[in-house]
Structures are given as structure tokens and as C-alpha cells.
């Protein structure tokens, strides 16, 4: 099966934008968002509301998944101060 890479990129960028807009509407402050660009961070969005910070990995498509390595990195980040 051939995948149209341009459509795939557009879809995950749209998914991230939807997530950011939803978070902002709910009163979250967006501290970091890589906006679909390459990043060395294991998450897409860092948001804050009150005294809590949230690490968010946006998934989209037919079979959204996260690698175990990235999941471990997210867990480590949740245990330390960002």
C-alpha cells in the first residue's frame, strides 16, 4: 500500500493544531508545541494549567501508536520537573 506522505504530514499537523486549540479553549497555556517540525523531544505539546504541566503526544491516523522508547521517555519526564 502506498502512502501519500504529504497527506499524512498534513493530517498529523491538523491533529496537533486541533489539540492545541482545544487546550487553549479549556484554559491551558501552551508552553511548547513543535508545530509538526522535527524535534528531539518525545512529545508534541507541553501545556500548563494552574500548577500542573502536561506532556502531550498527539496521535492520528488509522493505527495511532507510540513506541515503547518514547513512552519510557514520557514517563521519565513526568517524574521530573520540566
N, C-alpha and C positions, 0 to 999 in steps of 0.2 A: 504494500500500500504506500503510495506516495503522499507525503505531507507537504502542503503549501507552507513553507517556513514563514513567509510574510504574513499570512493569515494567522498562523499560530502566535507570532510575536504580537500582532495587533490584539488578539484575544486576551493574552495574559496582561498586556498593558491596560486594556479596558477593565479587566477584573481588578487590577490594583487600583485603578482610578475610582471604580465603584466602591471599593473597600475604604479608600481614603475619604471620599465624600461622605460615606455612611458614618465613619468615625467622627469626622468634623461635625456632622449634623447632631451626633449624640454627645457633643461637648468635649471630645478628645482633642488634645493638641498634638499635631504631628511633629515629632522631633527629627525623624529621619524617614525618607522614602527614596528609594533608588530610581524610581520612575522608569523601570524597565531596562535600565542600563546595567552593564556588568558591575558586580560589586563583590568585595571579599567578605561581606557579612553573610551569615547563614539565614538571614531574614530579609523581608521586603520592607517592612514598616516598623518603626518604633514610635509608639504613641504614649501619651501621658494623660491621665485624668486624676485630679486630686493628687494624692501622694503615691499613686501606683503608676508604674510604667509597664507597658505591654509590648511584647515582641510578637510580631505578626508575620506569618508566612502565608502568602496568598496562593491558592491553587485553583486552576481552572482546567477545562478540557474534559474529554471523555473519561480519562483514567487519572485523576489527580492523585499524586502521591508525594511523599517526602523520603529522601534517603535516610537510612539509619544514622549515617555520619552527621548529616545536618540536624537530625533530631537530637542527637547527643550534644551537639554544639548549642542548640537552643536551650536544652536543659541546663547546661553549664552556665549560660548567660542568665538564666532565670534565678540561679543561685548566687550570683554576684551582682554587685552594683554596676550599672551600665553608665 
